[in-house]
Amino acid sequence: MRLKKNYFLAVAVMLFMLGFQSCESDDEGNTARVQLKLVDAPGDYLEVNVEIADIQYNSSDNESGWVSFGKPEDYPINVDLTTLIAGNSLLLADQIMPSGMLKQIRLVLGDGNTLKIEGQESMMSLNTPSAMQSGLKLNMNTTLNAGFTYIFILDWDVQKSVLMAGGSGMYNLKPVIRLSAEVNSGSIEGNVSGEFLVNGLSVFTDLENLPVQVYSASGVYVTETITNADGDFLIQGLAAGDYKLKIVNQQVYNDYESALIKVTAGTIIKIDPIIFMIPTL
């Protein structure tokens, strides 16, 4: 009799565990993973420090349907945008969320934003209009399929985002962000160096802080980045298509323009090194 009771108890426990695992699988079957990566299209500033007070998403037509990525203790996020070059990026969010339509995300900015300009020793306050503090909305309109991971690239254009307030000497922060999905976009990777002659021998040096601009095949400006200390650059979030790279307005050497580069979704196109001849002084 005791064996019979134990048998029924074991069956009951097994049914309970199967039911629990089934619920758990159902939950996993109705979710997708979303990651947000921040990169920078640089401007003429030494530092641009921004404070992100919250990042939210909305999956409904209801304005009250905003939900925060992560937990309250994850915020604020403070970042110097000028450091996000040559493949460096900041993972803003990594969240498991319900599958279905993802309509918008919203970046809520704090008031601890600062700016450093060449020739000035101290940081300047970077004023944030109240509209930006209430949230910068970016349209996603993406259907999240269960079980998939979606990586979105937020390319923050610093040059267009920092504006002088008239002749006051003050600066305002009005973010301009280009949004793309990594799965639907590609990247261009390369290196820039200079060559000069020493006693008849070629010597190469990495060229840092060079602006590398991207144009469409028809000559429309798309985005840009700068080279790092090793002369490397990586331009992410480009829709499939043909592009040209340009490096212009350099005082030591001639301007550069590449041939057409074909970018395909989900790939990194590594181009041949770009080498400038530098006159021997």
N, C-alpha and C positions, 0 to 999 in steps of 0.2 A: 504494500500500500504506500509505504514511504517512497519507494522507487517511482511509483505512478505519479505521486504528487510532484516529485522532483522533475519528472519528465515534462509534466504540464507547465511547471514553473519555467523550465528551460525554453520550452516552445514560446511561452508568453514573452520572455525576455528577447528571444530572437525576433519575434514579430514586432516588438516595440523598437528594436534597433533598426530593423529594416524600414519601418515607418519613418523613423528619424532620419535615416540616410536618404530616403526618398524625398523627404521635405527639403533636406539640404541640397540634393541634386537639383530639385525644382528651382530653388533659389538661385543656384549657380547658372541654371539654364536660362534665367530671365535677367541676367546682368551682363554688362560689358565694362571694359576697363578704359578709362580716359586719362591721358597724360597731356599736360600743357608745358611746352618748353619755350622759354624766353630767349631771344637772340637780339642783337643790336645792329641797326644800320647807323654808323657813327656820325657824330657832328664835330664841330671845331671847339671842343671843350675838353678840359683835362679830366673832369669828373662830372657825372650827372647822377646824383644819388636820389633814388625814389623810394617812397614808403608805400607798400601795397597793404592796405588795412584789411582787405578781404577779397576773395575771389568766389563768385557765385555762378550757378547755372540755372537755367529755366527750361523746363521740358513741357510747358503748357502755355496757353494763351492768356493765362491769368497773371497779372503783374505781381500778385502776392505769392506767386509760386517759386520765388527765388530760394535756392538752397546753397549753403556754403560748401565748397570743396574743403575737405579736411576738418579739423577741430579748431575751436577758438584759440587754443594755445599755439597753433601753427602760425598765427599772425601777431604783429605785422611782419611782412617780408621786406627786408631792406637790401637794396642791390645798387651797385654802381654800374649803370648800363654800359659804360665805356669799356668794361672788362669782358663783355660778351661778344668776342670776336674770334676769328680763326678756329671755329669749331667749338669754342666755349659756349655753354648755354646754362641756363638755370631752370631746373625742374620746379615749376610753380605748383603743380598739383599732380597727384597720381591716385586715382580713386576708382573703386568699383561702384558702379551706379546702375540703375534700372535701364534695360534696353528700351529702345523706342526712339522717338524724335527728340533730339537735343537742339533746341531753338536758338538760345543765346547764352553767352557768358558775360559776366559783368565784373570789371576790375574797380574796386572801391579804393580810392587813394587817400592816404593820410596827409597831414600838413607838415611832415618832417622831411620835405624835399629840398635838396641843396644843389648848388652849382659851383664849379670852380673853373675859372677862366685863366688862360695863360697870361702871366704878368701880374696876377693878383695872388697874394699870399693867403688870404682868408677865404672861407666859403661864403657864398652868397645865398640868400634865401630864394628858393624857387617857388613862387606863389602858385597855389592850385585853386582855380575857380571852383566855386561851390558846386557847379554842375558836374565837375570831375570827381569831387569828393562823394557825390551821391552815386557815382558809378558810371564808368565808360562801358557802353554795351557794344558787343561784337556779335554779329549774326553768324550762327553756325549752320542751322537748317540741315543737320546731318542725322540720318537714321542710324542708330547704334544697333547693330545686330548682336544677339546674345552670343557670348563666348569669344568675341573679338576684342582686340586692343586697338584703340584709336589714339594717335599721337598728333597733336596740333601744335604748329609753330607760330608763335607770336613774335613778329619781327618789328621791334619798336624803332621807329625812325627818329633819332634824337634831333637831327638837324631841323626837321619840320615841327618837332614837338616843343622846342624851347623858343619862346618868342619874347622879344623886348617889348615892354609896356610903354609905347610911345617914346618920349625922350626922358623918361624918369630914371633911367639906369637900372630899373627893376626888370626882372624876367618872370614870365608866366609859363606854366607847364600845361600844355594842351596836347595830350598824347595822340600821336598818329601811329597806328599799329596795323600792319599787314598780316592777315590771318591765312594760314594754309594748312592742309592736312598732309602729314608726311607720306602717307600711303599714296596720295595723289600727286606728289611733287618729287622733284629731284634736286641734286646739289652739284655745284662746281667747286672743285678743289684744286689749288695750285700753289706755286711758290714764286717769289720775286727776288732776284738778286742783282747785284751790280758787278761788272767786270772792269778792272783797270790794270794797266801794265806797270810792273816794277822790274826794272832791269831787263826788259824784254819778255818777262814771264807774266802770264795771266794770273791775277789774284781775284778771288770772288769774295763778296761780302753780302750778308743778308740785308735786305732793305726793309726797315720797320716803319710802321705808321703811314704806308702808302695807301691812298684811297683807290679801291678797285671798284669801278662802277659797272653795272649790268644794264644792257639795253636790249630791247627786242630786235628782231631782224629788221623791223621797219624803222628803227631808230628811236623808239619810245623808252624813256628812262624807266627802269623797274625798281632797282634797289642798289645798295652798295655796302661794302665792308672795308676794313683796313687790315693790313698785314701785321702779324705779331713780331716779336723780337727775332724769330727765326725766318722771317719773310713769308710765312705760310698764311693762307687765307682759305676760308670755306664759306660759300654762299649757299644757304639752305632755303627750302620752301619755294622753289621755282616750278611753275606749272610746266608740263611737257611742252617742248617747242624749241625754237632756234634762238640763240642769244649771242651777243657780242660783249666782250669785256673791253673796258677802256681805262687807261691810267693817264691822266692829263695834268697839265699845268705844273709840270716839274721843272725846276730851274736848272738842273744839272744835265738832264738828258731829254731826248725827244719824247713826244707823246707816244703811247702804245694803243693799238687797236687790234683785237684778235680776229681771226676768221670766225665764221659762224660755228657755234658749238651746239650740238644737238643734245638736249636734255630729255631724258625719259623718266617716267614716274618710278619711284622706288630705287633709283640708282644714284651713285656718286660718280660724276665724270671727272677724272683726274687729267688735267691738261699738262702739256709740256712746260717745263720751267720757263719763266719769263726773265730774260737777261738783258739788262741795260748796259751799254758801253759808257763808262764814266771817264771823261777826259782826265788825263794825268795833270795835276796842278803843279 
